């Protein structure tokens, strides 16, 4: 079930990266970045964040390619020793659990606010958790095939809605470019951490790829596609709602969809379509993080995969449902995960890569 004998193609790895990164960001990104920049230049922050993500992803791939048949949980002990390797692996497992819990809670908040008003959070979260558990029981192959179905639907609906919103788009809302200098843009880059640190999934995927040498290609293409999605979102939302309008909205991406309608069509309002695809994207991010955490628990603690899945289910429930008391706590959880990811996946891959090369040189 968790054995890398079942391989995925480079295209599947790319799609997994895209679906992993495309989650709550499209709905909240314009507000979080614009709050930091206080200017219409947030799209430049997103571009810079994407470049940094590609660099970080390439470092992770270069490290994993030295141990092509092992996941990070297995080869970390070869680099830093058994006990320290297990400790770092436990940190990784905790990170994946927290990220998955954040995505589930955001999904619950969106469903409660826009679709099933008044539904208890625990009912939505428990439903998602059990479906997610069912989705990962057969390993990475079914997950990859599911993502292959989700991705084209996402692209078609997202681009269609973006084009339709051109009717309320005002180019002047994006001017002047760099009117306040470069510093606001750099402040905005920090808020893209949670969106673009997701290349850490390559710590696991390289072991499952048919051609590990193409992992860099998967990272570059996957991150490039996601960066394009986020840049289009930033430009369209700020162009339609203005900087002042974006910072006052919790879900500016959805508010953009609710700001226009096209009379005469079967569907005159289009926010439901965006909700549908982004609920799928949130679910996709959740199941791959759930899988990564279960994989880590199985390999670190030498337990049966199903036992780890069932054992981690209540942990995710507590993190997603019981710890965040309100919407503000949810965003605090997201910021915390973002900062942890920045410290862990910013410096750690470089350090481990240096140690690994030093060890191998010493062995020779």
N, C-alpha and C positions, 0 to 999 in steps of 0.2 A: 504493500500500500504506500509506504513512504520510501521505497527503494528507488534510486535513480535509474533502475533498469528500464523503466518506462520513460522514453525520451520525448521531448517536445521540439518542434522546429524553431528556427530563428524567427519566423513570422509569428508563431504562437507566443514566443518569449516577448516579442515587441508588443503584441496586443495585451499581454498580461501587464507589462509595465504601464501602458497607456491607461488601462482600466484601473490599475492600482493608484495612479496619480490623480485621475479624474474622479473627484469625490465632492466633498462639501465645498471645495474651493470656489467652484463656479458660482455658487449661491452667495458666498460671503466675501470672496476675494476683493471685489471693488470697494466695499466699505472698509475692510481692515487695512488695505494698502493706502487708500485715500485719506484715512484718519492719520496715517503717519506722514504722508507727503504734503497734505493740505494743498495739493496742486493737481492739475490734470495729467501729470507726467507719470502716473502709476504704471502705465503700460511699459515704460522704460525700465522700471523696477522689476517687472515681471520678466522682461527680456534678459536682464542681467542675472536674475535668479535662475533662469533656464540655463544660461551659460555655465554658472557655477555648478548646477546640478549635473550637467554633462561631464564636467571635470571630476566631480566626486564619484559619479557612476563609473567612469573609466578607471579610477583608482581601485574601486571595489572589484571591478572585473579583472584587472591585472592581478590582483591578489588571489581571487578565486580561480583564475586560470592556472595557477601553479599547483592547484589541487583539484583537477577537473572532475574527478569522480566523487568528491566529498562536498558536503555542505559546510557552512561556517561552523556549525556546532561540532562537526567532526574534526576539521583541520585546525581549529583554533588551539586545540591541545598540543598539536605538533609545533606550533609557533611559540607559545608562551608557557607551555606546561599544562599538565592535567588540571590542577586545581584552579589556576588563574583562568585557564580556558573555559572551565565550567562556570566560573563566576561571571565572565563576560557573556557567556551564552545565556545565563539566567537574566542578565540585564537586557539582552536582546529579546528574550521571551516576554519579559515584563513590558518592554516597549511595544511589541506587537499586540499584546493584550490591551494596553491602554489606547493605542490607535484604533483598534477594532471596536473597543467600547465607545470611543468618541464618535465614530462613524454611525454606530447603531443608535446612539442617543440623538445625534443630529437628525437621522432619519425619523426617529420617533417624534421629535419636535416639529418637523416639516409635515408629517402625516397628520399630527394632532391639530396643527394650526390651519392647514389648507384643505385637508380632505376629511378627516374623522374627528371633528371638533368634540372635545369632551371625553374622548376615549382615554382611559388610564394609560400612562406610559408603560407600565409593566406588561399590559396586554400586548401592546405593539412590539415591545422588545422581546418578550418571550416567543412570540410568533417568529420573529426574524431569527432569533437564536436557534430555534429548532430546525427551521428551514436551512440555515447556514450549516448546522451540524450534518444534516442529510447531504448537503452539497459536497462536503469535503471527505466523506467516508471512503470514497473510492480513489482518492489520491489526486494528483495534479492533472492528469489527462482530461477527466470530465470538466474540471475547472477551466482548462484552456479552451475546450470546445464551447463551453457556456460563454466565455468572454468573446469568442469569435462570433457568436450570434448577437451579443449585446453591442459590440463596437460599431458595426455598420448602421444599426438603428440610431445610435447616438449621433453619429456624424450627419446622417441625413436630416434628422429632426433639428439638431442644433444649428446647422448651416441654413436650413429653411427659415427658422425663426429669426436668426440673425439678419437675413436678407429682408424679411418682412418688417423688421424694426427700423429699417432705413428711413421710413416715412416720418419718424419723429426724431431722427438723428440731426444734431446741429454741430457742424464742424467747429464753430467758434467756441464751443464748450471745451475743446481740447487745446485751445490756444491761450497764451503763447507757450511754445515748447521750451522747456528749461528756463521759463521766465524767472524762477526763483533760484536758479543755479542747480548744481549737481547734488548738494547735500540732502535736500528732501528726497531725491530719488534713491540715494544710498540708504536713508532711513527706511524707505519702503521695501528695500531688498530683504531686510530682516523679517518682515512679516510674511515673506514667501517661503519661509523654512519648511512649514508643514506641507506645502504643496510640492516642493521640489527635492526634499530629502528622501523621497520614496524610492530612489534608485537603490536603496539598501536591500530591496528584494532580490537583487542580483547576487547577494551573499548565498542565496539558496538556489536561484534558477540556473546558474551556470552548471551545477551538478546534474541537472535534468535535461540539458540541451544536447541535441544530436551533434551539433558542431559548436563546441565551446569557443572556438576561435572567432566566431561571429557575434560573440556577446557584446563587444564594443559597438558593433553596427546596430544591434537591438537597442542599446542604451541611447545612442545618438538619435536614431529615428523616433523611438518612443518618446523621449524627452522633448524632441523638436515638435512632434505633433501636439503634445500636451501644452507646451509653451505657446503654440499658435492658438489653441483653444482659449487659453487664459488671456492672451493679448487681445483677441477678438472680443472677448467678454468685457475686458476693461474699457476698450475703446468704445464699444457700443453703449455700455451702461453709462459711462461718464458723458458721452456725446448726447445721450438722450435725456439724462436726469440732471446733469451738471454736478460739479464738485459738492456744492451745498446740498443738493438733493440726495446724493449718494450717502453721505456721512450720517444722515438722519434716518436711514432705513436699515432694518436688521437683515433683510434678504433682498438686496437691490437687484440681483439677477432675476428673481421672480417678479419683483415690482416692475421691471422693464417690460416683461411679458404682459403684465396687466395694464400697461399704459397705452396700448394700442389695440384696435380691433379692425377687422376687414369685413364690412357688411357685404352680404350676398353669398358668402361662402357657407358651406355646411357647418363649419366651426368658425365662429367669429372671434373667440378668445383662445389664446394658445398657451397660457401658462400650464394647463393640464398636461400638454405634451412634454414640456420641460420637466414638470414634476415626475412624470412617468420615467423618463430616461435617467433623471438624476437619482431617483430612488433605486433604479437598477445599478447605477454607478456606485452609490453608497453601499449597496449590498455586495457588489463585486469587491470593493476595497475591504469590506468586513470579512468576506470568506477567505480571501488570500492571506489576510493577517491572522485569522483564526487557524488556517492551515499551517502558516509559518510558526506560530506559537506551539501548536500541537506537535509539529515535526521536531521542534527544538526540545520539548519536554520528553518526547519519545526517545530521542537520541542521547540526551544528556542523562536522563534518569533510568534508561534502559527498561522502559515500560512499554506495554502493548499500545499501539496507536489509538484504538478505540477507547481504552481506559483514559488516555491523556485528553482526548476530545471531551468525554463526559466530565472529567475532572476539572477542565478549564471553563466549562460552560457556566457554572455558578460564579466563577471569578469575573467573567465578562459581565454577567448580570449585575453583580455588585458595583463594578466600576461604572457601568452605563446607567443604571437605574437608581441605585441607592445613594451613591456619593454626590452626584450633581443634584442640588435641590431645585434649581431654577435655570433659566436660560443663560444667565450670567455665569453661573458655575460651569455650564457646558462650554462656553467660550474660554473660560479660565483653564479647563481641562485641555482644550485644544492648544492653547498657548503653552501650557506646561509640556505637553508632548512635543511641540515644535522646538522648544528650547532644549529639551533632552536630546532630540534627534540631531540638533545642530552640534552639540558637544560630542555626542557619541560618533556620529558618522562623518563629522567634519575632519577630525584629527586621527581617529582610530585606524581607518584604512591605511593611511600613510605610514603610521607608526608600525602597524603589523606587517606592511609590505617591506619596510626597511629591515625589521627583525627577521622576517622570513628569508630575504635575500642574504642577510648576514649569516644566518644559520646554515643555509645551503652552501654558501661559499666556504664556511668553516668545515663542513662535512667533506667537501671536495679536497 
